[in-house]
Amino acid sequence: KRPAENETAQVSVRFHLAVFILSAGTYVGRREISRMMWKYHQSWDADMQRLLYYKFVCGQTNISSVNKALSEENATQGDLLIANVKEDYLLLTEKVLWMMNWAVENIEFDYLLKTDDDTFINVPEFYNSVPSTNQTKFYRGYTIRDALVRRNTSDKWYVSRTVYKPDYYPPYNRGNGYLLSNDLVSLVGRKGLAMKQQERMTVEDTFVAVLLSKENVKP
């Protein structure tokens, strides 16, 4: 039996920052370290405790022992979401789109940070760097410019010309940590799901940037 996805769990509070940490079922150790990082600061900062929301996002698996362990972990910690997407690196874009749409449908938030379970963040410094006001068209992170699109079919980040014709990507923020305002999360989630799966790039961070560039939004 697979762990519950918590897809209907509504939260009435409006969070200033919603953090979604991509993980996988077997990465228990990574989650333990990352969880300590976020929970520690929430424990002594009243504003952060009230205004910061975080969840780990894992994909679906058919391995019963992994599902059982995830169910037990979530029963104890209550901070896991199981996306309706198979756990597969080539489906990372699908997982992120699921995450964004879940966030828009289930919680109220001003900004969303997408990060990974092996990324370490100075939580107070980062939290204090988030704009205090609710801005729109806000897209920030470690920006890569003039990145060449990989055309070698054996490359992990291969993208065909059928999916994306230009030789260079627009400026994009690296996938280990980028911050989006609520309106952009909604836009990417909605437009991404409206596309056919074969039209979506499997490289998630550049996919987000390409969609945003079509709306004249750049880092």
VENZIQUI-V49931 format. One record per residue. N is the residue number from 1. RES is the residue in one letter. PHI is phi in radians with two decimals (999 if undefined). PSI is psi in radians with two decimals (NA if undefined). OMEGA is omega in radians with two decimals (* if undefined). Layout:
n=[N/N]
res=[RES/RES]
phi=[PHI/PHI]
psi=[PSI/PSI]
omega=[OMEGA/OMEGA]
This chain:
n=[1/2/3/4/5/6/7/8/9/10/11/12/13/14/15/16/17/18/19/20/21/22/23/24/25/26/27/28/29/30/31/32/33/34/35/36/37/38/39/40/41/42/43/44/45/46/47/48/49/50/51/52/53/54/55/56/57/58/59/60/61/62/63/64/65/66/67/68/69/70/71/72/73/74/75/76/77/78/79/80/81/82/83/84/85/86/87/88/89/90/91/92/93/94/95/96/97/98/99/100/101/102/103/104/105/106/107/108/109/110/111/112/113/114/115/116/117/118/119/120/121/122/123/124/125/126/127/128/129/130/131/132/133/134/135/136/137/138/139/140/141/142/143/144/145/146/147/148/149/150/151/152/153/154/155/156/157/158/159/160/161/162/163/164/165/166/167/168/169/170/171/172/173/174/175/176/177/178/179/180/181/182/183/184/185/186/187/188/189/190/191/192/193/194/195/196/197/198/199/200/201/202/203/204/205/206/207/208/209/210/211/212/213/214/215/216/217/218/219]
res=[K/R/P/A/E/N/E/T/A/Q/V/S/V/R/F/H/L/A/V/F/I/L/S/A/G/T/Y/V/G/R/R/E/I/S/R/M/M/W/K/Y/H/Q/S/W/D/A/D/M/Q/R/L/L/Y/Y/K/F/V/C/G/Q/T/N/I/S/S/V/N/K/A/L/S/E/E/N/A/T/Q/G/D/L/L/I/A/N/V/K/E/D/Y/L/L/L/T/E/K/V/L/W/M/M/N/W/A/V/E/N/I/E/F/D/Y/L/L/K/T/D/D/D/T/F/I/N/V/P/E/F/Y/N/S/V/P/S/T/N/Q/T/K/F/Y/R/G/Y/T/I/R/D/A/L/V/R/R/N/T/S/D/K/W/Y/V/S/R/T/V/Y/K/P/D/Y/Y/P/P/Y/N/R/G/N/G/Y/L/L/S/N/D/L/V/S/L/V/G/R/K/G/L/A/M/K/Q/Q/E/R/M/T/V/E/D/T/F/V/A/V/L/L/S/K/E/N/V/K/P]
phi=[999/-1.44/-1.12/-1.12/-1.55/1.01/-1.22/-1.87/-1.30/-1.55/-2.14/-1.47/-1.26/-1.67/-1.63/-1.27/-2.34/-1.88/-1.93/-2.08/-1.89/-1.29/-2.51/-2.48/-0.91/-1.48/-1.54/-1.11/-1.06/-1.06/-1.14/-1.05/-1.20/-1.11/-1.08/-1.07/-1.07/-1.39/-1.19/-1.02/-1.28/-1.13/-1.18/-2.02/-1.95/-1.07/-1.11/-1.17/-1.11/-1.50/-1.94/-1.97/-2.19/-2.43/-2.55/-1.58/-2.06/-1.99/-1.65/-1.40/-2.49/-1.72/-1.49/-1.06/-1.15/-1.19/-1.08/-1.10/-1.13/-1.14/-1.08/-1.16/-1.10/-1.22/-1.12/-1.47/-1.70/1.17/-2.21/-1.95/-2.13/-1.87/-1.20/-1.44/-2.50/-1.09/-1.28/-2.80/-1.01/-1.25/-1.89/-1.06/-1.06/-1.08/-1.14/-1.19/-1.11/-1.02/-1.03/-1.11/-1.20/-1.07/-1.05/-1.09/-1.45/-2.05/-2.38/-1.78/-2.68/-1.62/-2.34/-2.18/-1.83/-1.72/-2.51/-2.13/-1.31/-1.90/-1.85/-1.84/-2.20/-1.31/-1.04/-1.07/-1.13/-1.15/-1.03/-1.26/-1.50/-1.21/-0.89/-1.29/-1.77/-1.45/-1.58/-2.06/0.89/-1.83/-2.51/-2.39/3.02/-1.49/-1.54/-1.87/-2.12/0.99/-1.41/-1.38/-1.27/-1.38/-1.90/-1.34/-1.09/-1.54/-1.34/-1.03/-1.91/-1.08/-2.38/-1.38/-1.22/-1.12/-1.43/-2.59/-1.37/-1.03/-1.45/-2.21/-1.41/-1.19/-0.92/-2.47/-1.69/-1.01/-1.22/-1.31/3.09/-2.40/-1.94/-2.21/-1.30/-0.94/-1.10/-1.33/-1.06/-1.09/-1.11/-1.12/-1.07/-1.20/-1.21/-1.12/-1.24/-1.25/-1.45/-1.26/-1.01/-1.24/-1.55/-1.60/-1.19/-1.40/-1.51/-1.13/-1.21/-1.30/-1.05/-1.04/-1.13/-1.11/-1.08/-1.21/-1.10/-1.21/-1.84/1.06/-1.90/-2.26/-1.04]
psi=[2.34/2.66/2.66/2.53/-0.20/0.55/-0.34/0.15/1.82/2.50/2.19/-0.41/2.55/2.10/2.46/-0.67/2.16/2.17/2.18/2.08/1.97/2.33/-3.01/2.74/-0.67/-0.08/0.94/-0.80/-0.73/-0.76/-0.67/-0.76/-0.81/-0.69/-0.74/-0.66/-0.81/-0.73/-0.62/-0.82/-0.57/-0.54/-0.49/-0.09/1.87/-0.72/-0.75/-0.65/-0.63/-0.58/-0.04/2.31/2.37/2.61/2.56/2.46/2.02/2.78/3.11/2.55/2.68/0.14/1.93/-0.65/-0.65/-0.75/-0.73/-0.76/-0.68/-0.71/-0.76/-0.72/-0.75/-0.58/-0.57/-0.78/-0.59/0.45/0.45/2.50/2.35/1.90/2.65/0.92/2.39/2.45/1.84/2.29/-0.62/-0.15/0.34/-0.69/-0.73/-0.69/-0.73/-0.70/-0.73/-0.81/-0.81/-0.76/-0.63/-0.78/-0.83/-0.65/-0.38/-0.34/2.81/2.25/2.75/-0.77/2.63/2.26/2.12/2.18/-3.08/2.80/-0.12/0.31/2.25/2.30/2.40/1.64/-0.89/-0.73/-0.76/-0.81/-0.72/-0.29/-0.24/2.29/2.39/-0.39/2.76/1.66/2.90/2.83/0.76/2.16/1.88/2.59/-2.80/1.90/2.30/2.31/2.65/0.68/2.27/2.37/2.29/2.15/-0.07/2.10/-0.33/-0.08/2.44/-0.54/0.53/2.38/2.22/2.82/-0.40/-0.67/-0.71/1.97/-0.71/2.74/-0.33/2.56/2.70/2.88/2.38/2.75/2.34/2.53/-0.22/-0.09/1.83/2.59/2.27/2.49/2.80/-0.76/-0.61/-0.59/-0.80/-0.75/-0.87/-0.77/-0.78/-0.87/-0.61/-0.78/-0.42/-0.32/2.72/2.60/-0.67/-0.22/-0.19/2.39/2.51/-0.22/1.78/-0.77/-0.65/-0.54/-0.79/-0.79/-0.69/-0.78/-0.75/-0.62/-0.51/-0.29/0.28/0.58/2.18/2.79/NA]
omega=[-3.12/3.11/3.11/-3.09/3.13/-3.02/-3.09/-3.11/-3.09/3.11/-3.02/-3.12/3.01/-3.12/3.08/-3.12/3.03/-3.09/3.10/-3.02/-3.13/-3.11/3.06/-3.01/-3.06/-3.08/-3.08/-3.12/3.10/-3.13/3.14/-3.14/-3.13/3.14/3.11/-3.12/-3.10/-3.10/-3.12/-3.09/3.06/-3.03/-3.11/3.12/-3.05/3.13/-3.12/3.13/-3.09/-2.95/3.13/-3.12/3.09/3.05/2.94/-3.12/3.10/3.10/-3.13/3.05/3.10/-3.14/-3.01/-3.12/3.10/3.12/3.12/-3.14/3.11/3.12/3.13/3.13/-3.12/3.09/-3.14/-3.00/3.12/-3.07/3.13/2.95/3.09/-3.10/3.08/-3.09/3.09/3.11/-3.07/-3.10/-3.12/3.09/-3.11/3.11/3.12/-3.13/-3.14/3.10/3.08/-3.13/-3.11/-3.14/3.06/-3.12/-3.12/-3.06/-2.96/3.13/3.03/-3.10/3.07/-3.10/3.09/3.02/3.00/3.13/-3.08/-3.06/3.06/3.11/-3.12/-3.01/2.97/-2.94/-3.13/-3.14/3.13/-3.10/-3.14/3.13/3.11/-3.13/-3.10/3.12/-3.10/-3.12/3.06/-3.14/-3.11/-3.06/-3.03/3.10/3.06/-2.96/3.05/-3.13/3.08/3.13/-3.14/3.10/-3.12/-3.11/3.12/-3.04/3.13/-3.12/3.13/-3.08/3.13/3.03/-3.11/3.08/3.08/-3.13/-3.12/-3.00/-3.07/3.13/-3.11/3.06/2.95/3.07/-3.13/3.09/-3.08/-3.02/-3.14/3.06/3.02/-3.05/-3.14/3.00/-3.06/-3.08/-3.13/3.06/3.12/-3.11/-3.11/-3.14/-3.10/-3.10/3.13/-3.13/3.13/3.12/3.01/-3.07/-3.11/3.10/-3.09/3.03/3.07/3.10/-2.91/-3.06/3.09/3.07/3.10/-3.11/3.14/3.10/-3.12/3.14/3.09/3.09/-3.13/3.08/3.12/3.11/*]
